Amino acid sequence: MLHILEAELAGQLAAGEAIDRPAAVARELVENALDAEARRITIALQAGGTSWLRVSDDGHGIAADEIALVGTRHVTSKLASLDELATIATHGFRGVALASIAAVARLTISSRTADAAAATELRLANGTLQHRRLHAAPIGTSVTVEQLFYTMPQRRRFLHGIRAEAAAVIAIATHYALIAPHVAFSVIVDGCSALATSGCGQLRAALAAIYGAAVASAMIDVAHDQRAAPGAPRIHGLLAPPGHSRRGRDGIHLALNRHAIAARGRLPAVVEAAYRGMLAPGDHPIAVLNVDMDPADVDRFGRTMHRSVRPQAESFVSAALFRASRAALTGRRGVALPLNPAPTAPADMPTTTGWRPIGQYAGRYIIAEAEQGLAIIDQRGADIAGRRMALLAQWRAGGPLRRSLEPALAVPLDDRRLARLLAQAAALQRWGFTFDEFGPGIIVRHAPAELTALQIGQVLATLGTAAEATADVIALAIAEATAVAVGIALSPGEIGAIVARWCLSQDHDEPGTGPAIAWLTPAHIATLMRHEEVHQHRAGMPPPQASA
């Protein structure tokens, strides 16, 4: 039998279209704050946001005579007619965010405009107004959400752990802090600061606050191609060189006309494709890119659950994104040395007994001469093997030097990695790591002196998946994080140092984890030359003349 749902039930079911976890609440409220032209946004939460979450901003606020409409579905100040939809520039326009949140949680909103003497506060429960009052508060809006899904306890069973939910909120703030660097973002988890950006408007400054100064300074500029056809998408932003990769895909931050794009989908995959051949298996890039295009070409109805913006000509945008990313990356690659053997090694290239480094090829192989012939060495594998043995030698001598982190470094971790790291804290302390449990992860106070902030996070995330933190496992994790990446051009001195360290690792009693070497012996080279002469002769080219 057909029947019309009760208004309360219909509102709760509709809320599921936009709100499925605390991070979704944070996303909707942050987008409202950005649309209110806020320059400072603070997110505070407890118990992963399931019991309490607040988003405060210094935007233009809601007028006292309009705030009573909060909680009513399809109430918005961002869209008045269908004609405006083609050029709308706000993050949201449907007017369902606050109503959806109020349907599944206890919501308190306080807002004040510049011309108001006091702020107006409303409290709603299950979509119903509980009370209204005036009170003192700064200009802007503050929304507090308590007891999320208290009206739908079955939904709470599908939430993740407290730390995972808090990490998801931090990820939302991180994403918007990078696509809107002119806004100062702050995230406070259970009373402790988990994220803080300055809002100075400089993308590199926001990157430094999130990924560390080393990553921010190494980022490659992506500029719009001035030769592109009129109307083509304009791509601009920053890409990390291959040496600053991550183990997860959460480092890709994309925006379309300054609107967030989902972390998974076709466009993020296009950015990863631009790194093909430059990253080791399992590594993923760090990227902050914005695609500017005509708003009329963007399908705003395609924003499923407000998580993505789908352009009508996605293939066109994908091609432009790939070309811009690949051009920026290949501009940084190159061959460090010519492949023609020199009579003697360059003065600044260290030599090792029995080995003479010659140069680098394709950004991933080192060419060296040895007694057996010409050696083609995997540069990253050799660097990992050499560093691992050097680290083990340091460990036997008492451990590597460590430095104090000021300020301390917060490293988000899931429950499984956190539990393993806490169990391995004593073993890691001898390697220079000291840390405490903090929010959805740990806060690192000391670390080996040679590690950057990004490398510290990579090492600890790797060790969080290890069954046991033996000295060999820890040394290998640090070596992998600090070793040269594929696609990086090396100086003569760097090439010589890698070969020297690798040779020492092969002489060590313990088995190395070094690379496979392809050998070109004089006999092999002579055979190849004879084959080439035959090929040229069959192709109608005269064979080279023997010298007198």
N, C-alpha and C positions, 0 to 999 in steps of 0.2 A: 504494500500500500504506500503510495506517495504521500509524503508529508514534509512540512517545512521545519527545519531544525530550529531549536530554541536559540535565541540570540546569544546566550552565554556559551553554549556548546559550539555554535558556529564561530564565535570569536576565538575560542581556544583552538579550534581546528585550523582556522586561518592563520593563527599566530605561528603554527608550525611551518608555514611557508617561508618565514623570515628568521625565526628564532629556534635554533636547535641546540645551542650550547652557550656558555658565557661569552666566548669569543664573538659569537654573532651579535650579542647585546653590545659588546664593546665596539664592534665594527659599525653598527647602526648609529650609535651615539657619537662616535668620532666623526662619521660622515656628516651628521647634523651640525656638529661643532665647526667643521671646515666650511660648510655652507653658510654658517653664521659669521664667517670671516674671522674666526678666532686666531690669535697669534700664540696662545699658550693652552695646551690641553693636558690635563692630569688624569690618569687612570689609577684608581686604588681598588684593591680587591682583597678579600679574605676567603680562605678555603677554596682557592681556584676560581672564585667568582660565583660559586654556587650558593653561598650563604649571603654574600654582600659584595656589591660592585658599584663603584661611583665614577662617573666621568664628569669633570668640571672644565669649563672653558671661559674665556674672556671675550666671547663674541658679542653680537649686538643684542642678544636677549629676546624675550617674548613679552609683548605688551601685557599689562595687567588685565585689560579688558578682553584679551584673546586667549589667555592661558587656560581658561575654563574649557576650551575645546580640546585640550590635551587628553588623550585617551579615546577620542572619537575617530573612527576609521575614516581614511581618505581626507583628512584635514591637512592641508599643506599650504605653504606660502611660496612654493617654488614653481607652480604651474597653474595657470588660469584657464587656458584654452588649448585645444588640440593643435592649433597652428604653432604654438610655442614649442611643441615637442621636438620639432626638427632642429631647433637651435639651442635647446636647453643645455646649460653648462653646469648645473648643480649635480651633486653626487646622487641624491635621491629626489623623487618627485611624487611618489605614490601616496605619501602620508599614512603609511601603515606601521612604521617602526614603533613609535611610542604606544600606539594602540595594541600592537601585538605583544609588546613587553608587559604592558599593564594587564593583559588578559592571562598571563601565566606567572606573574610575580607581584610582589608588593613594590609599588613605584612611588618615589617621592621626587618631585621636581621643584626646583627653586630657580627663579629667573628675574632679572632686573634689566631694564633698558637704561640708556644714558640719561633720559629725561625723567626717570622715576626716582622718587625720594627713598623708596624701600623696595625690597624684593618681595615677590608673591610666591608663596609655597603651597603646593597641592600635594595631597597624599591619596593614592588610589590603591585599592585592593580588589583583585578579580575584576578590574575594569570599572569599579564603582568608586565615586568620590567619597573619601572618608572625612577629610577636613581641609580647610583653606585658611591661611593666615598671612599677615604681613610681618616681615622681620628684616633685620639689617644684613646685607650681603653685598659683595662687590658686583659691578656690572658683568653680566654674562649669565650662564646657565649651568646648573649642577643637577645631575640626575642620579639618584641612588636607587639601585635595584636590589631587593632583598628576597631571600627564599625563592629562588628561581624554580619554577615548575612545582610550587607547593600545591597548586590546584590540579596538577597532572603527575602524581607520584610515579606513574608507570614510565614517564619520560626520563626521570632521573636515573633509572636503571641503565639507560643507554649512554650516560656520560662516562668519560674516562676518569682516571684518578685525579686527585687534586692537583698534583704537580703537572700532569699533562694538560689539564684545563688552563692552569696559570701560564704554562708555556705557550699555549695557543693564543692567549690574550697578548702576551709579550710579542709574539710574532705579528699580530695585527698592528700593534703600535709601531713595531720596527718597520713594517711595510709602509705605513703612512708617513712615518718620520722621514723616510728616504724619498718618497714621491712628493712630499711637501716640506722641504728643508727650511722653509721660512717660518714654520710653526715649531715652537719648543714643546717637545713631548716629554712627559715624565710618567713612569710606571712604578707604583709602589705595591709590592706583594707582601702581605702579612707584616706591614710596617717597615719593610726594608726596600731600599731603592734598587730596582732591577733594570732601569733604563732611564737615561736623561740625555736629551739633545739641547743644543743652545738655541736653535731657531734663528740663527744668524743669516740664513738664506743660502749658505754655501754648502753644496752637496758633499764635498770632501769632508767638511767639518762634521756633518751628520754621520758619514761613513766612519770617521775616526772614532766617534763616540760609540759606535755599534761594533765595528770590526777591528778597530785599532788603527793607530797612526800609520803603521807600516803598510797596511792594506790600502788605506786612503791615499797615501803618497804614491803608491805603485800603480794606481788605477789608470787605465788608458782612456783618453777622451774619444768619444764617438761624436762626430760632427756631421751635419747634414751635407749631402752631396750637392754641391751647387750646380752640377750638370744634370741633375734629375729633372724630369719633365714637370711642367707646371701642374699643380694639383697632386703631385706625388706625396706620399706620407713623408713627414720630416722626422728623422730619428736622431735623437741626441741623448747623451748621458755618459756613463762610465762603465768600463769593463775591467775586470781584474785580469792581469796576465796569468798564464797557466800555472806559474809557481805559487799562486795564492788560491788554490781550489779548495773545495769543501767536500765532505763525504755525503752531504745531503743536498737536496734540491731547494732548500729554503733560502739560498742566497740569491735567487733570481727575483728581482723586483721590477715589474713592468707596469706601465700606466699608459692608457690611451686617452689623450686630451686631459692628462692629469687625474684620470680616474683609474682606480686599482683594477688590475687584471688578475684573474685567478692564478695561483702559483703552479697549477698543473693545467696543461692544455696545449693547443697547437703553437701559440706564439712563444711560450717559454721553451718548448721543444726546439723551435727554430733557433733560438739563441744557443742552446746546447749544441745543435748541429754545426754552428759556426766554429765551435771549438774542436770539431772532429779531427783526430790525429794529433791533438796538442795535450790532451789530458790522459792520465793513466786510467785504466778501467775502475769504475766505481767513484771517480772524482767528478765533481760538478762545479760550475763556475760561480763567481759572484758578479752580478750585473745589476745596474740600475739604469733603466732606459725608459724614455717617454716617446710615444708615437703621437705626433700632432697631425690631425687630418680634419677635413671638413666635417663638422658635427652632423650635417645632413646625411653623410655616408655611414653613420654609426647607427646600428639597430639597438636602440635603448630598450626595446621590449625583450631583447634577448638576454637580459641580465637575470639569469636564473638565480633565485634567492640572493640577488644583489652581489653575487660573487664574481661575476665577470662581465665584460662589455664585449659584445661580439660584433665586429665590423661586417658590413654587408659584403665587402670585397676582401675577405680574409686572405685569399691567396695573394692578392696584390700587396697587402700589408706584410705578409710573411716574407715575400721575395725582397721587399725593401729592407725589412729588419735583418734578414740574413746577409744581404750585400753590405749593409752598413757595419754590422758586427764583424764580418769576415775581413773587410777592408781595414778596420781598426786593428784587428789582431795580427794580420799578416804584415802590417806596417811595422810591427815590433820584432818580427822574426828575421833571421838571416843566418848566413854562414859566417862563423867567427874567423876562420882562416881559409886561405886557398888550399885546395886539395893537392896541388903540385908539391911533391916532396922537395924540401929545401936541403942544401948540403949540410947545414948545421941547424940545431934547434934555436929558435929565437931566444934572445938574452933573458926575457922575462918569463919564459916557460920552463918550469922546473923539469929536470930529467930524473929518471929512476934507473937504477942499474938494469941494463938489458932492455930498457924501453925508451923510445923517443917519441913523445906525442907530436903529431903533425897538425891536426886540426879537427874541425867539427863539420858534420854533414847533416843537413835537413833538420837541424835543431834537436836531434835526438841521438846521434851516434858520434862517438869519438874515434878518430883514425889515429893509430899509433904503430910505430915500427918496432919490431922485436926480432930476436934471433930466428924465430920460426917463420917470420914473414910479416905481412901487413895485417894488423888486428883491427877488426871493426867491433867496437865495444858499445853496449847499451849504456848511455851516459847516466841515466837515472838509476839503473840497477847497480852500476859500479859505485855511484855515490852512496847509495843506501848501504851496500856491503862495507865500504870503507868507513863510513860514519858509525855503523853498528859496532864494528870492532874497536874503533877509537873510544866509543862510549863505554864499552865493556872494560877497556883498560882503565878509563877514568874511575869506573865503579869499583874496580879492584883496589885502586889507590885511595879510596875513601869517598868517592862520589863526585859528580860534577859541581862546579861552582853554582851557587844559587843567588837570586836577587829578590828583594822585597818588592811587591807590586803595590804601587801607590798611584791611584786608588786600587783597592782589591778588585779582582776580575770576577764577574759573575758568569758562570757557565751553565746554561739551561741543559737539563738532562731528563730523560724519561725515568720511570721508576726502576726499571731493570738495570740500566747503566748506573744510576745513583747507588743502588744497593751494592753492586759489585765494587764500585770505587771506594765506598765507605769501608767495605771489608778489606780492601787493599791499601788503606791509608798508611799503615806502618811500612809496608814495602816501598811505597812511593815517596815516603819522607826521606829515605836515604838517597833518593835521586833528586831531592831538592823541592819536592812538591809538598806544600801544606795547605789544607783546605778544610772548610766546615760546611755542613749542610746549610743551604740557603734557598728559600722559596722552592721553585721547581727545579732544583739542581744544587750546585755548590758555589761557594765563593772562595776563590784561590788567593792566598795571601803571599805565598812564595812559589817560585818556579825556577828551573834551570836558567842560568843567565843568558844562554844563547837563544832562547825561544822567544818569539814574538807573541803578542796576545792571541792572534789567530792560530798560531802553531800550538799554543797551550791548549786551546779548546779542541784542536784536532787530536792531539795526543791523548787527552783525557777521554774524549768520546770513543777513540779506538780501544783504549784500555778498559772502558766500561763494557765492552763486548767480549773481553778475554776471560777465559775460564779461570786462569791463574796468572798473577802478576809476577812471573819470574824475571830475573835480571835480563835474560835474553829477550823476553817479550817486551819489556819496557824499552830496552835499547833499540829494538827494531821499530817500535812505535815512534820514538823520537827521531830515529834516522829517516823514516818515511816522511815525517812531517817537515824535516829540515832539508831533505835532499833536493837537488835541482829538478825542476819539472821538465817534462817533454815540451819542446817548442821554445825554450829559452836559449838565446844566443850567448855563448860563453866567451870570456876573454882568454888569451893564451895562458895567463896565470891560473885561471880557474880550471882549465882543461888539465894542466900539469898537476894541480893539487888533487883532482879527482883520480887521475891515473896513479899518482903516488900513494894515496890512501888505499886505493883498491889493491895495488900490488902488496902492500903490507898486510891487508886482510887475507890475501891468498897464502901468505907465508905463515899465518897464524895456525896454531894447533887445532883450533876449532874450525868446523866447516863454515865457509862463508855462504852468504845468500846472494852472491854476485850474479852477474848476467851471463848469458851464453855469448861466446865470442865466435864470430865468423872469421876464419883465417883465409888470407890470400897468400899462399906460398909462391915463391918464384916459379915453381912448376905449374901452379894453377894459372898464374898470370900469363905464362908463355902459351899455355893451351888456349886461353881466352883470346890472345892476340892472333894465334893461328886461325881460330874460328872466325874472327873478325875479318882477316885477310881473305878467307874463302868467301865470306858473305859479300864483301865488297866486290870481289871478282865476279860472282854470279849476278850481282846487280848491275854489271857493266861498268863498274868503276875500276880504274887502274890500281893495282896493288901498290903499296908504298915501295919506293926504291930503296934498296939497301945502301947504306952509306959506304963509301970507299974505305 
